[in-house]
Amino acid sequence: MDIFKKHIAESKNYVGGKSAEEVGGGRKMHKMSSNENALGISPKAVAAAKEAAEKLYIYPDGTPKRLTQALAESYDNKIEPSQIIVSDSGSSVIEIITRGLLNEGDEYIVTNPTFQLYKVLGIKAGAKLVDVRLQGDDFQLDVDGILNAITDRTRIIYITNPNNPTGTIFPQDQLDRLFNALPDHLVVVHDEVYEKFVEDPNYSSALKWVLEGKNIIGLNSFSKMYGMAGMRLGYAYTTPKLADYFTKLTKPFSTNRIALEAGIAAVQDKEFLQKSIDHVHRSKKYLYAELDRLGVKYWKTQANFILIKTEKDPSELEQFMVTKGIMVRPVNYFGADGCTRVTFGLDDANEAFIKALEEFHN
């Protein structure tokens, strides 16, 4: 008798980006491949982490009430702390949602090109993937296609906004049309881990629809905006009913002491957050101008990375950049064939990338 579930045994794992140590072999590398915060982490968060490290023999908070309180305050107390679900990364929150909603034979909708963990976890749950691809050269949401794809077995729709790897957004009026037409037997996961970087006034976070009582989950991570990728901390907020349900699926003591204390400090350090946002905005203006000069195709972005497309294969660009001490990410795996995603770095990294790209392009 086979003890393994077939849909798990035959599934594939998520393919993450490589580390600078793996690629560089001891050389200095500008890592522009994983959407990390170029400015690093808040000094206040570092201080809190160091203090917490002296108490690692003591269990952390059984439930992250102090962190959810700090997060609720960051939303101007428009939501209650009890509406926030915390786990050890945004990816872990996706796993909780998957475990809570998808049974074998259920269906879930994704909109490729997009973040691939949704697909991976859904397949491992034995659910059926329904891909309603983004439309046109500007990667717009196919609202009618999504509505037509919904069946009585659909349980989750994943919307990544700003989208990864395209950096584009889906405007509020478009999502209003979709969300107002949805049946009650499914939940929308609005993955908004890059939302603090958005400048487009047509954007809305999930907060608007959560306050309207829609079955919407706003998914967030401390890895991007707060520069805590190495600590693994994420959260989501939603309606009281959904939050109560998903909180039952979290584990006690699931947030380690260092991440918890650093997370509270990071949320409260608004000055560092603003510096991070300002740096992203300056970086993209610099890269827009330089990519225009070089004649390289790109998409205007609302995130901390930019999607580009050269005439050569992305794997060639990736390999060439490594020889110049730069890491970028081909995103065929995400469904954006022929494209490469480049995370904004510090000024010297951005300049080194452009210099190398000019050499590659010519």
Secondary structure, 3 states (H helix, E strand, C coil): CCCCCHHHHCCCCCCCCCCHHHHHCCCCCEECCCCCCCCCCCHHHHHHHHHHHCCCCCCCCCCCHHHHHHHHHHCCCCCCHHHEEEECCHHHHHHHHHHHHCCCCCEEEECCCCCCHHHHHHHHCCCEEEECCCECCCCECCHHHHHHHCCCCEEEEEEECCCCCCCCCCCHHHHHHHHCCCCCCCEEEEECCCHHHCCCCCCCCCHHHHHCCCCEEEEEECCCCCCCCCCCCEEEECCHHHHHHHHCCCCCCCCCHHHHHHHHHHHHCHHHHHHHHHHHHHHHHHHHHHHHHHCCEEECCCCCEEEEECCCCHHHHHHHHHHCCEECEECHHHCCCCCEEEECCCHHHHHHHHHHHHHHHC
